[in-house]
Amino acid sequence: NAGVTQTPKFRVLKTGQSMTLLCAQDMNHEYMYWYRQDPGMGLRLIHYSVGEGTTAKGEVPDGYNVSRLKKQNFLLGLESAAPSQTSVYFCASNRRRLYEQYFGPGTRLTVT
Amino acid sequence: GQQLNQSPQSMFIQEGEDVSMNCTSSSIFNTWLWYKQDPGEGPVLLIALYKAGELTSNGRLTAQFGITRKDSFLNISASIPSDVGIYFCAGQVYGGSQGNLIFGKGTKLSVKP
């Protein structure tokens, strides 16, 4: 049971480049989330999904898009990266009706 | 938006000491969660609380769901070096969208020099 996995672990992008972060979970959880973590700001919700084929905006969705084509995967896309998107990104998941979210190991993204 | 006030922001511990931290809010919560994050890792769930007044332990860690439902406390007894890290509280606001947790900004535990 791998839990929540994220790829890649590290990435450096130039301003304007695009990329996709992949999150996978093998716990059959219905809900999945993408957060960003910045010094002094704590964890902030970007987008989330309550089931396959559904997505919703969180607190800081601008500049990001997401897709949930399969229940076990949640993708986070940056279409045109900006230095303000330099951050550590975490994926999390939980079972419906339970609030205990389980986190992946994170992706450290630097945009120059 | 809703906020959680987590305190202290940082503290130094000496091996064997007991540690206390708390989270407070002006909103009512129906769930409180406590996480620990080590450097370069994702947050790991320590304790989940679902009822006002509930007291739950996980080894040397004990957490309480405040009676007013607006606060929660985490205690670590007889601290050891591996307790160093950042501890986050998180809560599910009563009546809020399920899954939208509110996170505190963390309490950083470091070893006393």
Interface residues (C-beta under 8 A of the other chain):
Chain A: V4 Y31 Y33 G40 M41 G42 L43 L45 Y48 V50 G58 E59 F90 N94 R96 R97 Y99 E100 Q101 Y102 F103 G104 P105 G106
Chain B: G1 T31 L33 Y35 G40 E41 G42 P43 V44 L45 A48 F88 A90 Q92 Q98 G99 N100 L101 F103 G104 K105 G106
